[in-house]
Amino acid sequence: MNYYEFVKNYLGTDSCKEKSKYCNIGTTFCVCREEAEGCYWFYETDSFIVEIHDFFIKKDIVYSSALNMDQFMSFSSSYIITGNGESFSPYQTLSAGSLHIVDVENMHKDYKFLLHSNFPYLSVGISFKKEMIEEYLYSLKKEKNISYSDIFTSFNPAIIKSFAPLAKEILNCKMKSPAAELFFEAKAKEWLSLTINAFFNNKDVRISKDDDKALKDVANYLDDHYALDVSQQTLEKVASMSGTKLKKLFKQKYQLSITEYSQRRRVNMAETLLLNTSLSIKEISESVGYSSHSKFSSCFKKFKGIYPRDVRKLSEKSTHTLGCGRITL
């Protein structure tokens, strides 16, 4: 079975004949189901698959069985532009500005993911085939005893931002053949280059057991006081460590600064209120600790990829006529 047939069988539909908003050298599958609506676009070569997931999630989607895709790819790396969910085994947040990595050949049998309802999911990714992995990474594996899995899954989260412009270039590509083929080949190599560079720039040090417990205490304290402006001095006392060390280790463990961690907690709570209450956006922003409506909207956009007013609008619609190429963000 080739990849086209695999996607066709999995989605249960033929490829879309309508003109897609994405590059015309690829293939688009339109989906209109009870739980989700939108499109999946991909462009395949012998070395890689470029793919775009563009959906509006109408009902919570819980996927709890790993697909056998190792005949098509070895590693999948996706930059999420807009999303709201989580994957498990290992745990990864599926939210705006995050990188979702799947080690396809070693995918855990308990792998699953959850996408939350009333939210758009837009991601751009590259799935690397074994041929490309071997061509560019075999020497590292042989000479330095570095596993392919380590290269893809163990790198500094601060590097993730460098994938954003690359993802948007792919998303907005309107080139025609043969320029498009050259463009996607270059972008696949650039994506892999960023991944390798991120791995070698990972200068993290091991967190001791005592420091790890202290960091969890700080995170729990922030969770319980998310609506308050907790001072740095208070957190230093909770952790029993200096401010410089606390900031460094906290960022290393949670992939967010202390401020960003608190902001994400506030935004997650605000999202729940937007979807499940009739409170005004102003009331919600104040209840989660923001005195400035503009700052609240900005933070919400940062972590969720859309503004709170858009979440409220989407949740209020009983039907969505999004179709292929009609999801706008």
GIHUJO-V259831 format. One record per residue. N is the residue number from 1. PHI is phi in radians with two decimals (999 if undefined). NEAR is the number of other ideal C-beta (glycine too) atoms within 8 Angstrom. Layout:
N:PHI:NEAR  N:PHI:NEAR
This chain:
1:999:5  2:-1.51:5  3:-1.14:9  4:-1.01:9  5:-1.15:8  6:-1.06:11  7:-1.12:12  8:-1.02:12  9:-1.18:8  10:-1.18:7  11:-1.44:9  12:1.22:5  13:-2.70:8  14:-1.38:5  15:-1.12:9  16:-1.37:10  17:-1.58:3  18:-1.20:8  19:-1.21:5  20:-1.51:12  21:-1.37:4  22:-1.81:11  23:-0.88:11  24:-1.35:8  25:-1.47:10  26:-1.65:11  27:-2.06:9  28:-2.02:14  29:-1.98:14  30:-1.62:11  31:-2.22:12  32:-2.40:5  33:-2.20:6  34:-1.11:4  35:-1.65:8  36:-2.77:12  37:-2.53:11  38:2.70:15  39:-2.60:15  40:-2.09:14  41:-2.06:14  42:-2.58:12  43:-2.28:13  44:-2.03:8  45:-2.21:10  46:-1.24:4  47:-1.95:10  48:-2.77:11  49:-2.26:13  50:-1.59:15  51:-2.51:13  52:-2.26:15  53:-1.79:11  54:-2.37:11  55:-2.36:14  56:-1.88:13  57:-1.53:17  58:-1.54:10  59:-2.35:8  60:-0.92:9  61:-1.97:10  62:-2.05:7  63:-1.91:7  64:-2.18:4  65:-2.46:5  66:-1.39:7  67:-1.29:5  68:-1.50:5  69:-2.03:8  70:-1.19:9  71:-1.34:5  72:-1.89:9  73:-2.78:11  74:-1.84:11  75:-2.37:13  76:-2.04:12  77:-2.27:15  78:-2.21:13  79:-1.68:14  80:-1.63:16  81:-1.49:13  82:-2.50:12  83:-3.06:16  84:-2.67:11  85:-3.13:14  86:-2.57:9  87:-2.06:13  88:-2.27:10  89:1.01:8  90:-1.56:7  91:-1.30:7  92:-2.50:9  93:-1.42:7  94:-1.86:14  95:-2.33:13  96:-0.96:12  97:1.44:10  98:-1.87:12  99:-1.97:9  100:-1.78:13  101:-1.93:11  102:-2.20:9  103:-1.49:11  104:-1.08:12  105:-1.20:6  106:-2.09:6  107:-1.08:10  108:-1.16:8  109:-1.10:5  110:-1.63:6  111:-1.01:11  112:-2.72:11  113:-2.46:11  114:-2.28:12  115:-2.00:13  116:-1.49:9  117:-1.26:8  118:1.01:9  119:-2.62:14  120:-1.35:15  121:-2.18:17  122:-2.31:15  123:-2.43:13  124:-2.19:13  125:-2.59:14  126:-2.17:14  127:-1.82:13  128:-1.64:14  129:-1.46:13  130:-1.01:6  131:-1.06:8  132:-1.26:12  133:-1.06:13  134:-1.12:8  135:-1.09:8  136:-1.79:9  137:-2.05:11  138:-1.06:9  139:-1.10:6  140:-1.15:10  141:-1.13:11  142:-1.32:7  143:-1.46:6  144:-2.02:6  145:0.96:5  146:-1.84:8  147:-1.37:6  148:-1.06:11  149:-1.06:8  150:-1.09:9  151:-1.10:14  152:-1.46:12  153:-1.88:9  154:-2.16:7  155:-2.57:11  156:-1.13:9  157:-1.09:6  158:-1.12:6  159:-1.35:12  160:-0.96:11  161:-1.02:7  162:-1.21:9  163:-1.44:12  164:-1.04:10  165:-1.10:7  166:-1.14:13  167:-1.08:13  168:-1.23:10  169:-1.10:9  170:-1.14:12  171:-1.05:10  172:-1.70:6  173:-1.15:11  174:-2.17:4  175:-1.17:8  176:-1.90:6  177:-1.16:6  178:-1.62:5  179:-1.05:8  180:-1.11:14  181:-1.05:10  182:-1.14:8  183:-1.06:10  184:-1.20:15  185:-1.12:10  186:-1.13:8  187:-1.22:13  188:-1.12:15  189:-1.18:9  190:-1.15:9  191:-1.08:12  192:-1.16:12  193:-1.07:8  194:-1.08:12  195:-1.11:12  196:-1.14:12  197:-1.10:9  198:-1.10:12  199:-1.10:12  200:-1.34:6  201:-1.65:9  202:-1.39:9  203:-1.86:5  204:-1.07:6  205:-1.90:5  206:-1.20:4  207:-1.56:9  208:-1.19:6  209:-1.06:5  210:-1.17:6  211:-1.16:10  212:-1.11:10  213:-1.11:8  214:-1.10:12  215:-1.16:15  216:-1.12:8  217:-1.09:10  218:-1.14:14  219:-1.08:11  220:-1.12:8  221:-1.12:12  222:-1.14:14  223:-1.08:8  224:-1.35:6  225:-2.18:8  226:-1.08:12  227:-1.49:7  228:-1.88:6  229:-1.54:4  230:-1.34:9  231:-1.32:6  232:-1.07:7  233:-1.08:6  234:-1.11:9  235:-1.17:14  236:-1.13:12  237:-1.22:7  238:-1.08:10  239:-1.50:11  240:0.97:6  241:-2.60:9  242:-1.17:6  243:-1.07:7  244:-1.10:6  245:-1.15:8  246:-1.06:15  247:-1.08:10  248:-1.16:8  249:-1.23:12  250:-1.11:15  251:-1.11:11  252:-1.15:10  253:-1.31:9  254:-1.84:9  255:1.07:6  256:-2.50:9  257:-1.24:8  258:-1.04:13  259:-1.10:6  260:-1.12:8  261:-1.07:13  262:-1.14:11  263:-1.09:11  264:-1.12:11  265:-1.09:11  266:-1.11:14  267:-1.13:13  268:-1.08:9  269:-1.17:10  270:-1.08:15  271:-1.08:13  272:-1.04:8  273:-1.20:12  274:-1.10:13  275:-1.50:9  276:-2.19:5  277:-2.33:6  278:-1.77:2  279:-1.05:8  280:-1.25:5  281:-1.09:12  282:-1.09:7  283:-1.12:8  284:-1.18:14  285:-1.07:14  286:-1.22:9  287:-1.19:10  288:-1.74:14  289:1.90:9  290:-1.88:11  291:-1.53:3  292:-1.85:7  293:-1.11:9  294:-1.16:6  295:-1.16:8  296:-1.07:14  297:-1.09:12  298:-1.13:8  299:-1.15:12  300:-1.08:15  301:-1.10:11  302:-1.08:9  303:-1.62:13  304:-1.95:14  305:1.54:14  306:-2.42:10  307:-1.47:8  308:-1.04:14  309:-1.10:8  310:-1.27:8  311:-1.10:16  312:-1.11:10  313:-1.11:8  314:-1.15:12  315:-1.22:9  316:-1.45:5  317:-1.44:7  318:-1.45:2  319:-2.32:4  320:-2.27:8  321:-1.84:5  322:-1.44:8  323:1.04:8  324:-1.24:10  325:1.37:11  326:-1.97:7  327:-1.48:12  328:-2.11:3  329:-2.29:8
